[in-house]
Amino acid sequence: MVENVIYPAYLDASLSRSEGRRVSKSAAVEDPTVDEVAKAVQQVGYDAVIERDKQYSREFEPRGRVLVNNADDATKNDIVQAAAAYVDILRD
């Protein structure tokens, strides 16, 4: 079983690549929440578990993280890219 971890910082448009953003600037969104990321991961078709008390190592305030379970058929980058697209759609 593959378990991937996705932090909201991976999708945050206000961060640079060196600060932790993993998607292109055009695909990123402003200040994503852990709830939005989890909902987007579920829309893609994977199981998502929210851990609110966790903190990304490059940030100073905990925003939480999302554990993606049963993602044997996709890479972490594929999941992050798809989640970024769905967060943008969910906000519209």
C-alpha positions, 0 to 999 in steps of 0.5 A: 500500500502506497501512502502519499503525503500532500501539504497545502504548501505544495499548491500555494501560489504565494510560495516559490518553488524553493519555499515548497510549491510543487505545481506551476504558478498557473496551476497553484491557488492562493492559500489552499486549506487542508480541507480543500486539498482533501476534497480535491483528492477525494474528487480525483478518486483516492482516499484522503485522511486529514491530519490537522496537527502536522506542519510542513517543515518549511513553514512555521505555522501548522496547516495540516496535511493530507494522507492519500491512501491506495494510490498505487496507480499514480505517482505523487506528482500526478496526485498533486497536479490533479489536486491543484486542478480540482482545488481551482475548480472547487473555488469557482 
